[in-house]
């Protein structure tokens, strides 16, 4: 699953975007190589959600270029290479009558078609995906019966079942209770290090992620910092405050 280390999985060059007269992104350039785990941080309204929508093809670049897997996004077709995990707590109806197995199998829709029956090979892929996030024993349970952390593991399995090379996560710990957050980050660390999946995660949990990620990008309309995690940890409070527009401290959590 892992690509050559000298190849880029995402390349953004001089990207700008605005809604009506409001500039949201200005001249953003960044590169994400295969196998990276990048944490995208920044204050509310900094353009993080807009950048994700552009990377997922939901918005078209107004200025600048985006390449995915070496292909211009305007002609990119291999969307099954990309998995996406949204803010589950804000968008998921926990009363939805579906089992964990059914939720994960829905991730195969693009590959096998809508309303198609699962073959034995597909069922095996579903269980393999669940096993990779330690949720195989919950396959027959209703998704609404699970905790927030367990549900997020199921949604990761749903993304993994189509064998993505890139996983994009938008603040994935929203709705996950504090005691399970560290376990969730350990899971992401395993997906990155052991399964060689490239990860791009939007997060406000700045301190907690620094011992798991390989790279950090700080966005606030402009890209203020883009480098490896060690360089980010060495930034002082004044440098961070200049990015966020208010006082902020970087607290390192080693779990």
C-alpha positions as CSV (number, residue, x, y, z in Angstrom):
1,X,0.0,0.0,0.0
2,X,2.9,2.3,0.7
3,X,4.2,4.3,-2.3
4,X,7.8,5.3,-3.0
5,X,9.2,7.7,-0.4
6,X,10.4,10.1,-3.1
7,X,6.9,10.6,-4.4
8,X,4.2,13.0,-3.2
9,X,0.7,11.9,-2.3
10,X,-0.5,15.6,-2.2
11,X,1.0,18.7,-3.8
12,X,-0.6,22.1,-3.3
13,X,0.9,25.0,-5.2
14,X,0.0,28.7,-4.7
15,X,-3.6,27.8,-3.8
16,X,-6.0,30.7,-3.1
17,X,-9.7,30.6,-2.5
18,X,-12.4,33.2,-1.6
19,X,-16.1,33.2,-0.8
20,X,-17.6,36.3,-2.5
21,X,-15.1,39.0,-1.3
22,X,-13.6,37.1,1.7
23,X,-10.2,35.5,1.1
24,X,-10.1,32.2,3.0
25,X,-6.9,30.8,1.6
26,X,-4.0,32.9,0.2
27,X,-1.0,31.5,-1.7
28,X,-0.9,28.1,0.2
29,X,1.8,25.7,-1.0
30,X,2.5,22.4,0.7
31,X,3.6,18.8,0.0
32,X,2.7,15.6,1.7
33,X,4.9,12.5,0.9
34,X,3.8,8.9,1.0
35,X,3.7,7.5,4.5
36,X,3.5,10.9,6.3
37,X,1.1,11.7,9.2
38,X,0.4,15.4,8.9
39,X,-1.5,17.3,11.6
40,X,-3.2,20.4,10.2
41,X,-3.8,23.0,12.9
42,X,-5.1,26.5,13.1
43,X,-7.8,28.6,14.8
44,X,-11.5,28.5,13.8
45,X,-12.1,30.2,10.5
46,X,-8.5,29.7,9.4
47,X,-9.5,27.9,6.1
48,X,-8.9,24.3,7.2
49,X,-12.3,23.1,6.2
50,X,-12.1,24.9,2.9
51,X,-8.7,23.3,2.2
52,X,-10.2,19.8,2.9
53,X,-13.1,20.5,0.6
54,X,-10.6,21.4,-2.1
55,X,-8.5,18.3,-1.6
56,X,-11.7,16.1,-1.6
57,X,-12.9,17.6,-4.9
58,X,-15.9,19.2,-3.3
59,X,-14.7,22.7,-4.4
60,X,-12.7,23.6,-7.4
61,X,-9.5,25.7,-7.1
62,X,-9.9,29.3,-8.1
63,X,-6.2,30.0,-8.2
64,X,-3.3,27.6,-8.0
65,X,-2.9,23.9,-8.4
66,X,-3.6,20.7,-6.5
67,X,-2.1,17.3,-7.5
68,X,-3.2,14.0,-5.9
69,X,-1.0,11.0,-6.5
70,X,0.8,13.0,-9.3
71,X,-2.4,13.8,-11.1
72,X,-4.0,17.3,-11.5
73,X,-7.1,17.2,-9.3
74,X,-9.2,18.5,-12.2
75,X,-8.7,15.2,-14.0
76,X,-8.2,12.9,-10.9
77,X,-10.5,9.9,-11.0
78,X,-9.1,7.4,-8.4
79,X,-11.1,8.7,-5.5
80,X,-11.3,5.2,-3.9
81,X,-7.6,5.8,-3.0
82,X,-8.8,8.4,-0.5
83,X,-10.8,7.7,2.7
84,X,-12.5,10.5,4.6
85,X,-13.6,10.6,8.3
86,X,-15.8,13.6,9.2
87,X,-16.8,15.0,12.5
88,X,-19.1,12.0,13.4
89,X,-20.7,13.6,16.4
90,X,-22.1,16.5,14.4
91,X,-23.4,14.5,11.5
92,X,-24.3,10.9,12.5
93,X,-27.7,9.9,13.7
94,X,-27.1,7.4,16.4
95,X,-30.6,6.0,16.1
96,X,-30.0,4.8,12.5
97,X,-30.9,1.1,12.4
98,X,-27.8,-0.5,11.0
99,X,-25.3,-3.0,12.4
100,X,-21.6,-2.3,12.6
101,X,-21.1,-4.8,9.8
102,X,-23.6,-3.0,7.6
103,X,-22.0,0.4,8.2
104,X,-18.5,-0.9,7.3
105,X,-19.8,-2.8,4.2
106,X,-21.3,0.4,2.9
107,X,-17.8,1.6,2.3
108,X,-17.6,-0.9,-0.6
109,X,-20.5,0.6,-2.5
110,X,-18.3,2.4,-5.0
111,X,-16.5,-0.8,-5.8
112,X,-19.4,-3.3,-6.0
113,X,-22.3,-1.0,-6.8
114,X,-25.4,0.1,-5.0
115,X,-27.8,-2.7,-3.9
116,X,-25.4,-5.4,-4.9
117,X,-25.0,-8.5,-2.7
118,X,-21.8,-9.0,-0.8
119,X,-19.7,-12.0,-1.9
120,X,-17.6,-14.0,0.5
121,X,-14.5,-12.0,-0.4
122,X,-16.3,-8.7,0.4
123,X,-17.5,-10.1,3.8
124,X,-13.9,-11.1,4.5
125,X,-12.7,-7.6,3.7
126,X,-15.3,-6.1,6.1
127,X,-14.2,-8.3,8.9
128,X,-10.5,-7.7,8.2
129,X,-11.2,-3.9,8.4
130,X,-13.0,-4.3,11.7
131,X,-10.3,-6.5,13.0
132,X,-7.7,-3.8,12.2
133,X,-9.5,-1.4,14.5
134,X,-10.3,-4.1,17.2
135,X,-14.0,-4.0,16.5
136,X,-14.6,-7.4,14.9
137,X,-16.5,-8.7,18.0
138,X,-19.0,-5.8,17.6
139,X,-19.9,-6.7,14.0
140,X,-23.5,-7.7,14.9
141,X,-24.2,-4.8,17.2
142,X,-26.3,-1.8,16.3
143,X,-24.1,1.2,15.6
144,X,-26.2,3.4,17.9
145,X,-25.3,1.2,20.9
146,X,-21.7,2.0,20.8
147,X,-19.7,4.8,22.5
148,X,-18.4,7.8,20.5
149,X,-14.9,6.3,20.5
150,X,-16.2,2.9,19.3
151,X,-18.3,4.5,16.6
152,X,-15.2,6.4,15.3
153,X,-13.3,3.1,15.1
154,X,-16.2,1.7,13.0
155,X,-16.1,4.7,10.6
156,X,-12.3,4.3,10.2
157,X,-13.0,0.6,9.3
158,X,-15.6,1.8,6.8
159,X,-12.9,4.0,5.2
160,X,-10.3,1.2,5.4
161,X,-12.4,-1.4,3.7
162,X,-11.8,0.1,0.3
163,X,-8.0,-0.1,0.8
164,X,-7.3,3.7,0.7
165,X,-3.7,5.0,0.5
166,X,-4.7,8.4,2.0
167,X,-7.0,8.9,5.0
168,X,-8.2,12.4,5.7
169,X,-9.7,13.1,9.1
170,X,-11.6,16.2,10.1
171,X,-11.3,16.7,13.9
172,X,-12.0,12.9,14.5
173,X,-12.1,13.1,18.3
174,X,-15.2,15.3,18.4
175,X,-17.7,13.4,20.4
176,X,-15.1,11.0,21.8
177,X,-14.8,11.0,25.6
178,X,-11.4,12.0,27.0
179,X,-10.4,8.6,28.3
180,X,-10.6,7.1,24.8
181,X,-8.9,10.0,22.9
182,X,-5.4,8.6,23.6
183,X,-6.4,5.1,22.5
184,X,-7.8,6.7,19.3
185,X,-4.5,8.4,18.5
186,X,-2.7,5.1,19.2
187,X,-4.9,3.5,16.5
188,X,-4.1,6.3,14.0
189,X,-0.4,5.8,14.8
190,X,-0.7,2.1,14.1
191,X,-2.5,2.7,10.8
192,X,0.3,5.1,9.7
193,X,3.3,3.1,10.9
194,X,2.1,-0.5,10.5
195,X,-0.3,-0.3,7.6
196,X,1.6,2.5,5.9
197,X,-1.5,4.7,5.3
198,X,-0.8,8.4,4.7
199,X,-2.8,10.5,7.2
200,X,-3.9,14.1,7.1
201,X,-5.7,15.1,10.2
202,X,-7.4,18.4,11.1
203,X,-7.2,18.9,14.9
204,X,-7.4,21.4,17.7
205,X,-5.7,19.0,20.0
206,X,-2.3,20.5,19.3
207,X,-0.3,19.1,22.2
208,X,-1.6,15.5,22.1
209,X,-0.7,14.8,18.5
210,X,2.9,15.9,18.4
211,X,4.3,12.6,19.6
212,X,2.3,10.7,16.9
213,X,2.6,12.7,13.8
214,X,5.5,13.2,11.4
215,X,4.7,16.6,10.0
216,X,2.7,19.7,11.0
217,X,1.0,22.5,8.9
218,X,-0.2,25.6,10.6
219,X,-2.9,27.4,8.6
220,X,-4.5,30.7,9.2
221,X,-5.5,31.9,5.7
222,X,-1.8,31.7,4.9
223,X,0.4,28.7,5.6
224,X,2.4,30.0,8.5
225,X,4.4,26.8,9.2
226,X,5.0,23.5,7.4
227,X,7.6,21.2,8.6
228,X,8.3,18.1,10.6
229,X,7.0,17.5,14.1
230,X,10.3,18.1,15.8
231,X,10.6,21.6,14.3
232,X,7.0,22.4,15.4
233,X,7.8,21.3,19.0
234,X,10.7,23.7,19.1
235,X,8.4,26.7,18.3
236,X,8.0,29.1,21.3
237,X,4.7,30.5,22.6
238,X,5.3,33.8,20.8
239,X,5.6,32.1,17.4
240,X,2.5,30.1,18.0
241,X,0.5,33.1,19.2
242,X,1.4,34.9,16.0
243,X,-0.2,32.1,14.0
244,X,-3.3,31.7,16.1
245,X,-3.8,35.4,16.7
246,X,-4.1,34.9,20.5
247,X,-2.0,33.4,23.3
248,X,-1.5,29.7,23.0
249,X,0.8,27.2,24.7
250,X,2.1,23.9,23.1
251,X,1.8,21.2,25.7
252,X,3.4,17.9,24.8
253,X,1.5,14.7,25.9
254,X,3.5,11.5,25.8
255,X,1.0,8.6,26.2
